Amino acid sequence: MKFIAHINVMPLKELLDPQGKAVNSSLHNLGLTMLHDVRIGKHITLHVDAADKADADAHVREACKKLLANQVMESFDFTITEA
């Protein structure tokens, strides 16, 4: 079966996000003061060949833990749908 995984990788809430802070400051400089607490992360899309959704889930989770997210500084979540 073919699946598509949509993965979001974000900095841990406890850690400073310099890129998010810079964007937040720029938004305020543009007069968009109603926008705040900006966090910048990554969105990754993967195509997965797997026997079933549980197998696809296991493969994606392994990829996130081993390569796509630095778990010391980042968290991740994902959704998997049939392609």
N, CA, C and O atoms as a GROMACS GRO file, in nm:
protein
  332
    1MET      N    1   0.084  -0.118   0.000
    1MET     CA    2   0.000   0.000   0.000
    1MET      C    3   0.088   0.125   0.000
    1MET      O    4   0.203   0.123   0.046
    2LYS      N    5   0.032   0.230  -0.052
    2LYS     CA    6   0.105   0.358  -0.058
    2LYS      C    7   0.039   0.458   0.037
    2LYS      O    8  -0.083   0.469   0.043
    3PHE      N    9   0.123   0.530   0.110
    3PHE     CA   10   0.077   0.629   0.206
    3PHE      C   11   0.154   0.758   0.187
    3PHE      O   12   0.262   0.761   0.128
    4ILE      N   13   0.096   0.865   0.238
    4ILE     CA   14   0.165   0.995   0.243
    4ILE      C   15   0.169   1.038   0.389
    4ILE      O   16   0.067   1.040   0.457
    5ALA      N   17   0.288   1.072   0.435
    5ALA     CA   18   0.307   1.120   0.572
    5ALA      C   19   0.334   1.270   0.568
    5ALA      O   20   0.418   1.316   0.491
    6HIS      N   21   0.262   1.343   0.651
    6HIS     CA   22   0.285   1.487   0.669
    6HIS      C   23   0.342   1.504   0.809
    6HIS      O   24   0.275   1.478   0.909
    7ILE      N   25   0.467   1.550   0.815
    7ILE     CA   26   0.540   1.558   0.941
    7ILE      C   27   0.566   1.704   0.974
    7ILE      O   28   0.608   1.782   0.889
    8ASN      N   29   0.540   1.740   1.100
    8ASN     CA   30   0.573   1.873   1.150
    8ASN      C   31   0.680   1.859   1.257
    8ASN      O   32   0.665   1.782   1.352
    9VAL      N   33   0.788   1.933   1.240
    9VAL     CA   34   0.898   1.935   1.337
    9VAL      C   35   0.908   2.077   1.390
    9VAL      O   36   0.924   2.173   1.314
   10MET      N   37   0.899   2.090   1.523
   10MET     CA   38   0.901   2.222   1.586
   10MET      C   39   1.003   2.226   1.699
   10MET      O   40   1.030   2.123   1.762
   11PRO      N   41   1.059   2.345   1.726
   11PRO     CA   42   1.147   2.356   1.841
   11PRO      C   43   1.067   2.330   1.969
   11PRO      O   44   0.948   2.363   1.976
   12LEU      N   45   1.129   2.271   2.068
   12LEU     CA   46   1.062   2.249   2.196
   12LEU      C   47   1.018   2.383   2.254
   12LEU      O   48   1.088   2.483   2.241
   13LYS      N   49   0.903   2.384   2.317
   13LYS     CA   50   0.848   2.509   2.372
   13LYS      C   51   0.939   2.571   2.477
   13LYS      O   52   0.940   2.693   2.496
   14GLU      N   53   1.016   2.486   2.546
   14GLU     CA   54   1.104   2.535   2.652
   14GLU      C   55   1.228   2.606   2.598
   14GLU      O   56   1.297   2.674   2.673
   15LEU      N   57   1.256   2.590   2.469
   15LEU     CA   58   1.378   2.645   2.411
   15LEU      C   59   1.351   2.773   2.333
   15LEU      O   60   1.244   2.792   2.275
   16LEU      N   61   1.450   2.860   2.332
   16LEU     CA   62   1.443   2.983   2.255
   16LEU      C   63   1.438   2.951   2.106
   16LEU      O   64   1.508   2.862   2.059
   17ASP      N   65   1.354   3.023   2.034
   17ASP     CA   66   1.344   3.008   1.888
   17ASP      C   67   1.386   3.140   1.825
   17ASP      O   68   1.301   3.227   1.801
   18PRO      N   69   1.518   3.158   1.797
   18PRO     CA   70   1.567   3.286   1.745
   18PRO      C   71   1.499   3.328   1.614
   18PRO      O   72   1.470   3.446   1.594
   19GLN      N   73   1.475   3.233   1.527
   19GLN     CA   74   1.411   3.266   1.400
   19GLN      C   75   1.267   3.313   1.424
   19GLN      O   76   1.221   3.410   1.362
   20GLY      N   77   1.197   3.247   1.513
   20GLY     CA   78   1.061   3.288   1.548
   20GLY      C   79   1.058   3.426   1.611
   20GLY      O   80   0.971   3.507   1.582
   21LYS      N   81   1.155   3.452   1.699
   21LYS     CA   82   1.164   3.585   1.764
   21LYS      C   83   1.188   3.694   1.659
   21LYS      O   84   1.128   3.802   1.667
   22ALA      N   85   1.276   3.668   1.562
   22ALA     CA   86   1.305   3.766   1.457
   22ALA      C   87   1.180   3.794   1.373
   22ALA      O   88   1.151   3.909   1.341
   23VAL      N   89   1.107   3.688   1.337
   23VAL     CA   90   0.984   3.707   1.258
   23VAL      C   91   0.880   3.781   1.341
   23VAL      O   92   0.811   3.868   1.289
   24ASN      N   93   0.868   3.747   1.468
   24ASN     CA   94   0.773   3.815   1.557
   24ASN      C   95   0.803   3.965   1.563
   24ASN      O   96   0.713   4.048   1.554
   25SER      N   97   0.931   3.998   1.578
   25SER     CA   98   0.972   4.138   1.584
   25SER      C   99   0.942   4.210   1.452
   25SER      O  100   0.896   4.324   1.453
   26SER      N  101   0.968   4.145   1.341
   26SER     CA  102   0.942   4.205   1.210
   26SER      C  103   0.793   4.227   1.188
   26SER      O  104   0.752   4.329   1.132
   27LEU      N  105   0.712   4.132   1.232
   27LEU     CA  106   0.567   4.149   1.220
   27LEU      C  107   0.521   4.272   1.297
   27LEU      O  108   0.438   4.350   1.249
   28HIS      N  109   0.575   4.289   1.418
   28HIS     CA  110   0.538   4.405   1.499
   28HIS      C  111   0.585   4.534   1.434
   28HIS      O  112   0.514   4.634   1.438
   29ASN      N  113   0.705   4.532   1.373
   29ASN     CA  114   0.755   4.650   1.301
   29ASN      C  115   0.666   4.687   1.183
   29ASN      O  116   0.660   4.803   1.143
   30LEU      N  117   0.598   4.588   1.126
   30LEU     CA  118   0.505   4.612   1.015
   30LEU      C  119   0.367   4.654   1.063
   30LEU      O  120   0.276   4.674   0.982
   31GLY      N  121   0.351   4.667   1.193
   31GLY     CA  122   0.222   4.708   1.248
   31GLY      C  123   0.128   4.592   1.278
   31GLY      O  124   0.012   4.615   1.313
   32LEU      N  125   0.176   4.471   1.265
   32LEU     CA  126   0.092   4.353   1.289
   32LEU      C  127   0.110   4.306   1.434
   32LEU      O  128   0.151   4.193   1.459
   33THR      N  129   0.078   4.395   1.528
   33THR     CA  130   0.101   4.367   1.669
   33THR      C  131   0.003   4.266   1.728
   33THR      O  132   0.023   4.218   1.839
   34MET      N  133  -0.102   4.233   1.653
   34MET     CA  134  -0.198   4.134   1.702
   34MET      C  135  -0.145   3.991   1.684
   34MET      O  136  -0.204   3.896   1.736
   35LEU      N  137  -0.034   3.976   1.613
   35LEU     CA  138   0.029   3.846   1.592
   35LEU      C  139   0.145   3.833   1.690
   35LEU      O  140   0.225   3.925   1.704
   36HIS      N  141   0.154   3.718   1.757
   36HIS     CA  142   0.260   3.703   1.857
   36HIS      C  143   0.292   3.556   1.879
   36HIS      O  144   0.223   3.467   1.828
   37ASP      N  145   0.397   3.531   1.957
   37ASP     CA  146   0.442   3.395   1.991
   37ASP      C  147   0.471   3.311   1.866
   37ASP      O  148   0.423   3.198   1.856
   38VAL      N  149   0.547   3.366   1.774
   38VAL     CA  150   0.581   3.298   1.649
   38VAL      C  151   0.683   3.188   1.678
   38VAL      O  152   0.781   3.210   1.749
   39ARG      N  153   0.659   3.070   1.624
   39ARG     CA  154   0.753   2.958   1.631
   39ARG      C  155   0.775   2.910   1.487
   39ARG      O  156   0.678   2.891   1.413
   40ILE      N  157   0.899   2.891   1.448
   40ILE     CA  158   0.932   2.847   1.313
   40ILE      C  159   0.979   2.702   1.319
   40ILE      O  160   1.064   2.666   1.401
   41GLY      N  161   0.922   2.620   1.232
   41GLY     CA  162   0.960   2.479   1.227
   41GLY      C  163   0.972   2.432   1.084
   41GLY      O  164   0.994   2.512   0.993
   42LYS      N  165   0.957   2.301   1.066
   42LYS     CA  166   0.968   2.241   0.933
   42LYS      C  167   0.844   2.156   0.907
   42LYS      O  168   0.787   2.097   0.999
   43HIS      N  169   0.804   2.151   0.780
   43HIS     CA  170   0.700   2.058   0.737
   43HIS      C  171   0.762   1.967   0.632
   43HIS      O  172   0.820   2.015   0.535
   44ILE      N  173   0.750   1.838   0.652
   44ILE     CA  174   0.810   1.739   0.564
   44ILE      C  175   0.701   1.646   0.514
   44ILE      O  176   0.617   1.600   0.592
   45THR      N  177   0.701   1.618   0.385
   45THR     CA  178   0.607   1.523   0.326
   45THR      C  179   0.686   1.403   0.273
   45THR      O  180   0.784   1.420   0.200
   46LEU      N  181   0.643   1.284   0.312
   46LEU     CA  182   0.709   1.161   0.267
   46LEU      C  183   0.606   1.069   0.202
   46LEU      O  184   0.491   1.062   0.246
   47HIS      N  185   0.648   1.000   0.100
   47HIS     CA  186   0.566   0.893   0.041
   47HIS      C  187   0.621   0.762   0.097
   47HIS      O  188   0.742   0.740   0.097
   48VAL      N  189   0.532   0.677   0.144
   48VAL     CA  190   0.573   0.555   0.213
   48VAL      C  191   0.506   0.434   0.148
   48VAL      O  192   0.385   0.433   0.126
   49ASP      N  193   0.585   0.333   0.118
   49ASP     CA  194   0.532   0.203   0.075
   49ASP      C  195   0.536   0.113   0.198
   49ASP      O  196   0.643   0.089   0.255
   50ALA      N  197   0.420   0.063   0.239
   50ALA     CA  198   0.413  -0.020   0.358
   50ALA      C  199   0.298  -0.119   0.346
   50ALA      O  200   0.207  -0.101   0.265
   51ALA      N  201   0.304  -0.225   0.426
   51ALA     CA  202   0.201  -0.328   0.423
   51ALA      C  203   0.066  -0.275   0.469
   51ALA      O  204  -0.038  -0.313   0.415
   52ASP      N  205   0.068  -0.186   0.570
   52ASP     CA  206  -0.055  -0.127   0.623
   52ASP      C  207  -0.021   0.004   0.693
   52ASP      O  208   0.096   0.045   0.698
   53LYS      N  209  -0.123   0.071   0.747
   53LYS     CA  210  -0.102   0.201   0.809
   53LYS      C  211  -0.013   0.191   0.933
   53LYS      O  212   0.069   0.280   0.958
   54ALA      N  213  -0.028   0.085   1.010
   54ALA     CA  214   0.056   0.068   1.129
   54ALA      C  215   0.203   0.054   1.092
   54ALA      O  216   0.290   0.107   1.160
   55ASP      N  217   0.230  -0.018   0.984
   55ASP     CA  218   0.367  -0.034   0.936
   55ASP      C  219   0.422   0.100   0.887
   55ASP      O  220   0.537   0.134   0.916
   56ALA      N  221   0.341   0.174   0.815
   56ALA     CA  222   0.382   0.307   0.768
   56ALA      C  223   0.412   0.398   0.887
   56ALA      O  224   0.511   0.470   0.887
   57ASP      N  225   0.326   0.393   0.988
   57ASP     CA  226   0.346   0.472   1.110
   57ASP      C  227   0.480   0.441   1.174
   57ASP      O  228   0.554   0.531   1.213
   58ALA      N  229   0.512   0.313   1.184
   58ALA     CA  230   0.639   0.271   1.245
   58ALA      C  231   0.759   0.322   1.166
   58ALA      O  232   0.858   0.366   1.225
   59HIS      N  233   0.751   0.315   1.034
   59HIS     CA  234   0.862   0.362   0.950
   59HIS      C  235   0.881   0.514   0.963
   59HIS      O  236   0.994   0.562   0.973
   60VAL      N  237   0.771   0.587   0.962
   60VAL     CA  238   0.780   0.733   0.972
   60VAL      C  239   0.833   0.774   1.109
   60VAL      O  240   0.918   0.862   1.119
   61ARG      N  241   0.783   0.709   1.214
   61ARG     CA  242   0.830   0.740   1.350
   61ARG      C  243   0.981   0.714   1.361
   61ARG      O  244   1.053   0.794   1.422
   62GLU      N  245   1.028   0.604   1.303
   62GLU     CA  246   1.171   0.573   1.306
   62GLU      C  247   1.251   0.680   1.230
   62GLU      O  248   1.356   0.722   1.277
   63ALA      N  249   1.202   0.723   1.114
   63ALA     CA  250   1.271   0.827   1.037
   63ALA      C  251   1.279   0.957   1.116
   63ALA      O  252   1.381   1.025   1.115
   64CYS      N  253   1.172   0.991   1.185
   64CYS     CA  254   1.171   1.114   1.265
   64CYS      C  255   1.271   1.105   1.380
   64CYS      O  256   1.347   1.199   1.404
   65LYS      N  257   1.270   0.993   1.449
   65LYS     CA  258   1.359   0.977   1.564
   65LYS      C  259   1.505   0.969   1.524
   65LYS      O  260   1.592   1.020   1.595
   66LYS      N  261   1.534   0.905   1.410
   66LYS     CA  262   1.673   0.884   1.371
   66LYS      C  263   1.733   0.996   1.287
   66LYS      O  264   1.855   1.015   1.287
   67LEU      N  265   1.648   1.072   1.216
   67LEU     CA  266   1.705   1.170   1.123
   67LEU      C  267   1.632   1.304   1.118
   67LEU      O  268   1.696   1.409   1.122
   68LEU      N  269   1.501   1.302   1.108
   68LEU     CA  270   1.428   1.424   1.074
   68LEU      C  271   1.413   1.523   1.189
   68LEU      O  272   1.401   1.643   1.165
   69ALA      N  273   1.413   1.475   1.312
   69ALA     CA  274   1.398   1.564   1.428
   69ALA      C  275   1.511   1.539   1.527
   69ALA      O  276   1.545   1.424   1.556
   70ASN      N  277   1.568   1.645   1.576
   70ASN     CA  278   1.667   1.636   1.684
   70ASN      C  279   1.588   1.641   1.814
   70ASN      O  280   1.548   1.749   1.859
   71GLN      N  281   1.566   1.526   1.876
   71GLN     CA  282   1.476   1.520   1.990
   71GLN      C  283   1.527   1.592   2.114
   71GLN      O  284   1.452   1.609   2.210
   72VAL      N  285   1.652   1.634   2.114
   72VAL     CA  286   1.703   1.715   2.224
   72VAL      C  287   1.644   1.855   2.216
   72VAL      O  288   1.620   1.919   2.318
   73MET      N  289   1.620   1.904   2.093
   73MET     CA  290   1.574   2.041   2.073
   73MET      C  291   1.440   2.053   2.001
   73MET      O  292   1.382   2.162   1.996
   74GLU      N  293   1.389   1.943   1.945
   74GLU     CA  294   1.269   1.951   1.863
   74GLU      C  295   1.169   1.841   1.899
   74GLU      O  296   1.206   1.734   1.946
   75SER      N  297   1.043   1.871   1.875
   75SER     CA  298   0.938   1.770   1.886
   75SER      C  299   0.882   1.748   1.746
   75SER      O  300   0.904   1.829   1.656
   76PHE      N  301   0.811   1.637   1.729
   76PHE     CA  302   0.751   1.611   1.600
   76PHE      C  303   0.615   1.547   1.617
   76PHE      O  304   0.586   1.483   1.718
   77ASP      N  305   0.532   1.566   1.516
   77ASP     CA  306   0.405   1.494   1.507
   77ASP      C  307   0.380   1.470   1.359
   77ASP      O  308   0.438   1.537   1.274
   78PHE      N  309   0.294   1.376   1.329
   78PHE     CA  310   0.268   1.347   1.188
   78PHE      C  311   0.131   1.284   1.170
   78PHE      O  312   0.072   1.230   1.263
   79THR      N  313   0.084   1.294   1.048
   79THR     CA  314  -0.039   1.225   1.008
   79THR      C  315  -0.004   1.142   0.885
   79THR      O  316   0.083   1.178   0.806
   80ILE      N  317  -0.074   1.031   0.872
   80ILE     CA  318  -0.053   0.943   0.758
   80ILE      C  319  -0.188   0.918   0.691
   80ILE      O  320  -0.286   0.883   0.757
   81THR      N  321  -0.190   0.936   0.559
   81THR     CA  322  -0.311   0.908   0.483
   81THR      C  323  -0.275   0.816   0.366
   81THR      O  324  -0.160   0.811   0.322
   82GLU      N  325  -0.374   0.745   0.315
   82GLU     CA  326  -0.352   0.661   0.199
   82GLU      C  327  -0.332   0.750   0.077
   82GLU      O  328  -0.401   0.851   0.061
   83ALA      N  329  -0.238   0.712  -0.007
   83ALA     CA  330  -0.210   0.791  -0.127
   83ALA      C  331  -0.309   0.757  -0.237
   83ALA      O  332  -0.303   0.812  -0.346
   0.00000   0.00000   0.00000
